Amino acid sequence: MDTQSMRGFLAMVERQYPEELVRIRAPVRCELDITATVFELERAGRSPVVIFENIEGFDMPVVTNLAGNRRLIAAAMRVDPSALAATFRERCQDYRPIERVDCAPWQERVIEGEDVDLTKLPIPTHFAVDAAPYITAGQICACDPETGVDTTGFHRLMLKGRNRLGVSLHSRRRMYEYHRRAEARGEPLPAVVTLGIHPIHYMGSMAYHYPPDVRKYEVVGALFGESYRVARCGTAELEVPEGAEIVIEGKILNDVREPEGPFSEFTGYASYRSTENVFVAERVQMRHDAMFHSIASGTAADHILISCVAREGEILNSLRRNLPNVIAVHVPTITCGAFMAIVQMKKTAEGQPQQAIMAALGTETYCKIVVVVDEDVDIFNLSDVMWAVATRARADRDLVFVHRAMGAILDPTSDPVDNTLTKVGVDATKQGGADFAERLTIADEQRARVRRLLSASGIRI
C-alpha cells in the first residue's frame, strides 16, 4: 500500500488502530450530518477517522476526521505524540526533491468542458449558518507568476455552481501573493484543487518558514523522509500528489470578486470575512472508485490539530535559535489551534521569557497570547498552566503588550478594516534572584502505592 496516500494512511489506521476507524453504513445526508457526527464523537471523548459509506443522492463515500487524532498523526510520522512538534521542526529543514511519475490513479476518469459538474460531488454543508456546501479539504496548488515556484495549501471553497467555487485567500501568505502578482499582470492564476491527501501532506502544507525558492512539496517530502511523488496535470503543467483521489483543474480569476461566506471557521464563529475570489473549474480527474475527503469545520480537531502541531514546530524552531533553554511549545486546540501558545523553558536569566514572547509573536501571525512557564509546569495541562499564571505572574511586571500588531483576518477581535489587534504575553515563570515558594509534589513511588491501594479496594482510575 502506498504510504504517501490517504488510502495508505487509512490502511495503517485499520491495521494498527482498528478502534480508531469508524465506518457509518446507514444513509446520511450531506447537509449537516457529516460534521455533526464528528462533533458528537468528540463530545464522547473520541476522535476516530470516519468513513461514511452511504451518502444520500451520491455514489461516492466521504472520509472525514482524518487528522483529528494526535496519536494517529504521530504513528504516521513514526514518533511518540509528545515528539510531534520537535520532529516537525527537525524534518522540515531536510528538504527532499520531488519524484515525478508519468501516471497516477487519479487519471483514471477525466471529465472536461461542459461535462464538469461539481454538484455531483458529495460536498457537505457543515453548519446551518454556512452559505452553501463547502469543500474544506481542498489543497490549492499554483505557481508564482514571477519565479515559477509552486506552493500548496488549504483554502475554503464555496460551491457556487457546476464549475464555480468561491475561495478566500485570507491567510495572506504565498497563494494570496501569487494571485496578486498574476492580477497585476491582468491574468488569472492557473490553479488546481487536490482532494484526498495523506495527513503528513496536511502538515507540510502548513509550514511557512522556508526559503522562497523551496517548493512546498519538498517540505512535504522532508516530513515523509523521502521524495514526494507527484504527477503533472493541466495545460499549466501544475503538479499534484500521485496518491490524490480527486483533482480539479482551473484558475482563480483576476479582477473578479463575488460574495463568499458566511462559513463556520476555526474560531468557533460564523465568518463573514473573505477575500471573495473566484475559482473556475475546467477539468476534473479522479480515481474510478474515488473517495471524497472532507475536513470537519468549526473548532473540530480535524480542522485545527495539524495547524497546532505545525505552529508548535515553527515557534519552537524560531525560539531555539536564540534560546536553547526553551524545552517545548504547545498550541492548544481549545484556543482555536492558533490564538494561544505556551512556551516551557528553563529560565537562566531574567528577561528571557519576554524575549521568548516577542519571538513567538513575531513568528506566528495568528497567535495573540503567549504564556511562558517553568520546566516544572505541564504545558499540555491547561489547569497546570493557569495555576502557574495565577501564582507566578505579577500583573504590573509580567505582562507584555504589543499594540496594533497584525492579526488574523478571521479573528473576530481584530480590527474589521486593517485586521490589527493588541497581543499579550504573560511571564508565568518564578521570580529569579530570590528563593521562591516550594511547589508541592507527590513522588511517583507514592502515587504508585496509592494506585495499588485503590485497586485493592476495587477502585479503578
N, C-alpha and C positions, 0 to 999 in steps of 0.2 A: 504493500500500500504506500502511495506517495506521501511522505512525511511533510511535504510543503503545502498540502491542500486541506481544505475544510474536511473533506472525506477522510483524509488521513488522521486528522485530529479526532473526528467522531469515532473512528475505529480504535484509536488509542484509549479514548474515554470508555468505550463499551468493553474493551478488553481488560483494562486495569481498574476502572472505577465504575462498574456496571450500575451501581446505585445512583450515580450522578448523570445518567442518561434516561430521560423520561419520554416515552412515546405516547402521544394522545391520538387514539384511533377514532374516537367519537367525532361526528361532524362539528366543526366550529366555523364561526363567521370571521371574515377579515376585519369587520368593524368591531373593535374593542376587545374581542375575546382573547386574542393572542397576547397582547401586552398585559392585560388584566390577569391572565394566568401566571405570568412571571411574578407579578406583584403579590399574588396570593401565596405562591411558593416562598417568596422572601419573608412574608409575614409569619410563615410557619418555620422560619429559620433554615430554609433550603434554597440552594441556587444551582439546580442541575441544568444541563443542556436539555432543551425541549424540542422535540420534533412533532409537528402537527401533520399527521398523515392524510387527513380528510378535510380539505378546505371547501366549504360550500361554494359552488359555482366555478371551481377551478380544478385542474387536473395536476397540480404541482404541489408538493409538500412545502411547508415552511419550517425552517430551522431558526431557533432564537435562543437567547441567553448563552450564546457560545462563549462569551468572555465574562461571565458573572461570578466566577469561582476562582479565587486566588490559588487554591490548591491545584486545580486543573491547569492553570496557566503555568505554574511552577513546574508541573510534571512535563508539560510540553517543552519547557526550557531545560529540563533535567536538573533542577536545583530545588533546594528547600524553599518553601514560601517566604521565609524570613530573609532569604538572599536575593529575592527578585530584583529589588532596586539596585543593589550593588552589581548584580550580574548584568542588568540592562546597561548600567554605566560603563562597565568594563568592555562588554562586547560591542557596544555601539561605535566604539572608536576603531574597531578592526574591520574596516570596510572591505567587502568582498565584491569583485567584479561579477556582473550578471552572466548567466549562461543562456544564450539564445537557442531556442528549439524551433524546428521547422513547422511542427504541427502540435495542436493542443486539443484536449477533449471538448473544449467549448466551441470548436469549429464544426461540430457535427451537424448542427442546424443553423441555417442562415436565413434571416428574414430581412428584406430590403424594401426601400421605397414606400409605396402606398400600403404595403402589407404590414409595415411596422405598426404595432398596436400595443402600447404599454399597459392599457387597461386589461389585457389578458393575463398580466402577471398578478399574483395574489399579494398586492401591496396593502399592508394593514393601515387602518385608521387606529391610532394608538390611544388617544384620549378624545372625549366628546368635544373638547374645545378645538381640536385640530381642524384647520380649514379644509382639509382634503386628506386622502390617503398619502402616506409619506414613505419614500424609500429612505431608510436610515442607515443601512449597511453598505451604501454605495461608495466605493473608493473612486474618486475622480482623479484621473491622470492627465496631465497636459505638459507641454514643453514651454520653456522660456522663449519668447519670440526673438530675443536678442542673442542668447547663448546656445540654445538648443538643449539645455539640460532639463530633464523632466523631474516632476515631483508627483506625489500621490498622497491623498488624504481624504478624510471623511468630510462631507458637506451634505446637509439635509436637502432632500429633493422632493418637492411637492408635485403630485400628479395633477397636470392641468389639461391633458388631452391625450389623444392617441400617440402623439410624438413630441409632446411638450412637457417640460418639467421646470418648475420654479426652483431656483437654487440661491442659497445665501452663502456668500464667501466671507462671513463675519469674523473669521479668525484673524484676518488682515495679515496673513503670512504669505508664503510663496505663491499659492494659487491666486490670491487676490492681486498680487503684484504682476503675475504673468498676464492676467486678464487686463489689468490697467495698461500694460505695455502694448498689448495687442490692440486695445481700443484706441490708444494714442495713434496707432498706425492706420486707424479706420478699418480694422479687420476683426472678425470673430476669432475666438480662441478654440482651435480644434481640441477636443477632449474625448475621453472615454470613461464610462462608468463601469466598474467591475463589481460583481456581486458573488459572494460565496468564497471567502478567503480564510486562511488559517489565522488564528488569534495572534501568532507571532508577527504576521504582517500587520495586523491591527497596531501592535505595539511599535513596530518600526516606523509606521506611517506617522506616529505622533512625536517622533524625535524632531528636534528643530535646531539644536546647536551643533551644526556641522558645516564645513566649508561650502560655499555656493557652487563649486564645480563638482561636488559629490552628488550622485544620484540617490534618491530615497531608497530605491531598490538595492543599492549597495549597502545601506544601513540595515535593511531587512535581512539581506544575506548574512551580515555580521551577526545578527541575533540568532539566525539558524545555525551559524558556524560553517556555512558552505555557500557556494554561489547560488543565487536565487534564479530559478528557471523562469524565463519569460518568452512570450511569442509576440510577433508583430500583428497588428490589425489596422485596417483602415487606410485610406489614402495618405493620411498624415504619418503613417508608419509608427504610430504610438505602440508602446509595448505594455503588455498586461501579464499577470501571473499565469503560468501554464496550468495551474491547478484550479482556476476560477470555474464557477458554474455558469454565469451569465455575463455577457459583455455587451454594453450598449454604446455604440459609436455615434458621435455627433459633434456639436460645437456650442460654446457659450456665446450668445450673440453680443455684438458690440452695439452700444448706443440704444439698447432696449432695456427698459425697466418695467416690471409688472408687479402688482401686489403679490406678496408671498407671505404666508402665515395667516393667523397665529399657529404656533406649533408648541407642543409640550416639551420644553427644553430641560437640560440637566439641572437647572436651578430649582426645579420643582414648581415653576410658574409657567403660565402661557406666555410665550414670547411673540410680541408683535414687531420686534426689531429685525430688520433684514437688509441685505444689500440689493435685494429684488432683481437678481439676474435671471436669465432665461437660458435653459439648455434645450436644444432641438435635436431629437434622435433621428439618425439617418439609416442605421443598420443595427440589427440585434443578432448576436450569435450565442448559442448555448449548447450544453450537453443534451443528448436526446432524452435523458432522464433527469434533467436539471432540478435542483432544489433551490427554492428561493430563501435567501438569507435575510433576516430582519433583526435589528437591534431594538430591544425594548427601550422606549424613550423615557423622558422624565428622569427621576432620580434612581432608576433601576441600576443595579450593579453592572449589568450588561452594557449600559450606556457610559458608565464612568470609571469602572475599576481599572481598565487598561490605561486610561489617562492618568489615574492616580499613580500607578507604577512608573509610567513614563516620566511624570513630573518629579516623583521621588528620585529617580535616577538622574534627571537633568539638574535638579537642585543640588543633589549630593556631589555630582561631578564639578559643579561650579564652586561649591564651598570647599571641597578638598584641595583645590588649587592653592588656596592661601591659608586654610585652617585644617591642617592634617589631623587635629584632635577632634574633628567632627566625626561622630560614630555612625549615626544613621539619620534618615529623614523619613517622615511619614506624612502622606497626604490622605486624610480620612475620606471615605466615601460619603459619610453622613454630613460633610460640609461641601457637598456637591462635587467632590472629586477635584476641586480646583481652588477654592477660595481660601483654604487654610493649610498651612504647612507647619509641622512640628519638627524641630531640629534637636537632636540629642548630641551633647558634646561633653568632653571632659575639660572643663574650663581651667586654663593655666594662667590666665591674666584677665584683669578687668578690661572691659571694652570688647572682648571677643564676641559675646552674644550680640552686641549692637552691630559688629561687623558682619556677623552671620545673617542678621536680619536684613541689612541693606543688600547683601549679595543675593539672598534668596528672592527678595522683592524685585531686584534687577534682572533675575534670571527668568522668572515666570510671571508674565503679564497678568494672567488671571488671578494670581494669588494676591490677597489683600490683608491677610492676617498671618503673622509668623510668630510662633511661640518657641522659645529656646529653653531647654531644660537640661538638668544634670544627667550624668550617666546612670544614676540610681532610679530614674523615672522611666516607666514603661510607656514608650510613645505610641504603642498600639492599644493602650488602655486609656481612653479619654477621661475616665474617673481619676486615674493617677495624674494625668496631665493637669487637670483642673485643680487637683489637690496642690500641685506644685505652684500653680498660678496664685491660688488663694493664700498659700503660706510662705511664698518666697518672693513674689513680685511686690515692689513698692511703687505705688502709682506715681508718686512725684519724681521718681528717678528712673524707673524701669520701663516706661512706655515710650516708644518711638513713633512719631507721626510723620508721614510723607504726604504733603498736601498736593492736590491737582496731579496725581500720578495717573498714568494711562491704565485704564481698567478694561474689563471685558464688555463688549457691546451688549451682551446678553444679561449682564449683571443688572438687576432692577434698581440697585442703589447708585449705579454710575450715572453721570450727567446725561440726559437724553440728547443733548446736542453734540458735546465733544467727548463723551464717554469717560471723562476723568472722575476720580474719586480720591478720598483720603485713605491711605493704607496705614496699618498699625502693626508695630512689633512689640512683643512682650518678652522682657528678660525675666524668666522664671527660674533662674539659677540661684544658688545660695550665694549670699554676700561673701566676698573674699576679704582677707585681711584680718579676720576675727573668727573665733570659734562660733560655729552655727549650731543650732539645736540638733541633737542627735535624732535621726529618724528611727521610729520603732520598726523592728523587723522580727519575723519568726523564722528560725533556721529551717532548712529543708528537712533535716532529720526530725525536727519536732512536728513538722507538717505531715511527714510520712507516718509518724507514730499515731497522730490523731486520726489519720485516714484509716489506719488499721483498727483503732478503737471503734470508729464509726461503723466500719464494715462488720466487725464482730457483733455489733448491736443491730445489724440488719439495715443499716442506713447507707445508701449509695449516693455518692456525689460526683 
